[in-house]
Amino acid sequence: MQIKYTKSFLNKLESLFAESDYILRYEKGNFKAGYCVLKSQKVIIVNKYFTTDGKISSLLELLRNLDIETEGLTDKSMEIYNQIRQTKLSL
């Protein structure tokens, strides 16, 4: 999968999280990795001052490391999710 660091790809990733059981929020914070995951509440907080590239990189890393329940995902989101999980990222 060719990952494009564009606003439209960011929107696709945000839609994927919206369809999952996690809540995605952009807020200011001093996170070492650029994001914070509150697993007991299934909330993901990403630094809102990140560039589009930084937000996409953070979300891709999260998708590769979190177990997202796929029952509520649309076919398009499921396809993107599977491609991301199978692709090795070179960050």
Steps between C-alpha positions, in 0.01 A plus 500: 500500500632840404446736791435857398542766763206713389200653672266259319693196631488652849122529461481130407697406811278722716192332350645160580545600865149652506357165390703311760443488873776757564442873537756717319567850630749769407623700798810679610737302713858407561494136391835340431359292214262772381196316629353351815272197526263455791429132442246452779286777347602430137597863442788606275638850535729632226695825523291755309807705407648215295526543127287281276800269457544469875133427559495233229818338632356489852170352384674240284717394793191473719314290243790260479523464880139510618244224468211671326168317498413470133131411525384863461734593215372565149648300213721794394630556853557127544705494180715793617541344845613166357745667263651706782535195726682310222727784389831555669549866574833668445489800730 
